[in-house]
């Protein structure tokens, strides 16, 4: 399991899949995404400090890097100019 700095984004493992959870309302966690890409069971997860990147390592030694959309970290300011 990996928890973002804000505590609002959590990643958990379901075999080779990674589940992303929105915990803005801790009493009612909401699954927001299911990520695929690991060949085997995911053994390790790490979220970047800004909540935009997720790294996973699986049972075969493969590392995957996911770029998460801004909607996964709603409390962080955007670095985009609108």
C-alpha positions in Angstrom: 0.0 0.0 0.0 1.1 3.5 -0.7 -0.4 6.7 0.7 0.0 10.1 -0.9 1.3 13.0 1.2 -2.2 14.5 1.4 -3.7 11.2 2.7 -6.4 11.6 0.1 -4.9 9.1 -2.4 -4.2 5.5 -1.6 -2.9 2.8 -3.9 -3.4 -0.9 -2.9 -2.6 -4.2 -4.6 -5.0 -6.8 -6.0 -2.8 -9.5 -7.5 -1.1 -7.9 -10.5 -3.6 -5.0 -10.5 -3.2 -1.7 -8.6 -6.3 0.0 -7.2 -6.4 3.7 -6.6 -8.7 5.0 -3.8 -10.0 8.5 -3.1 -10.2 9.0 0.7 -11.4 12.6 0.8 -14.3 11.1 2.8 -12.5 8.5 4.9 -15.9 7.0 6.0 -16.7 6.2 2.4 -13.6 5.3 0.4 -14.2 5.4 -3.4 -12.2 3.3 -5.9 -11.3 5.6 -8.8 -9.0 3.5 -11.0 -7.7 0.0 -11.6 -4.3 0.0 -13.2 -2.8 -3.0 -15.1 0.7 -3.6 -16.3 2.4 -5.8 -13.8 3.3 -9.3 -15.1 3.0 -10.9 -11.7 1.7 -9.9 -8.2 2.7 -6.3 -7.3 5.0 -6.4 -4.3 5.8 -2.8 -3.9 4.2 0.6 -4.5 5.5 4.2 -4.1 3.7 7.5 -4.8 5.6 10.6 -5.7 5.4 13.5 -3.3 3.1 15.5 -5.7 0.8 12.5 -6.2 1.3 12.5 -10.0 3.5 9.4 -10.3 3.1 5.8 -9.1 5.9 3.2 -9.3 5.2 -0.5 -8.8 7.5 -3.5 -8.6 6.2 -7.0 -9.3 7.2 -10.6 -8.5 9.2 -10.9 -11.7 11.4 -7.9 -10.9 9.6 -5.6 -13.3 9.2 -1.9 -12.4 6.3 0.1 -13.9 5.9 3.8 -13.7 2.4 5.4 -14.1 1.7 9.0 -14.8 -1.6 9.7 -12.9 -4.0 12.4 -14.0 -4.6 15.5 -11.9 -8.0 14.2 -11.0 -6.2 11.7 -8.7 -4.7 14.5 -6.6 -7.4 17.2 -6.3 -5.8 19.0 -3.5 -2.5 19.8 -5.3 -2.1 23.0 -7.4 -1.6 22.5 -11.1 1.6 23.6 -12.8 -0.2 24.2 -16.0 -1.1 27.7 -17.3 -4.7 28.0 -18.1 
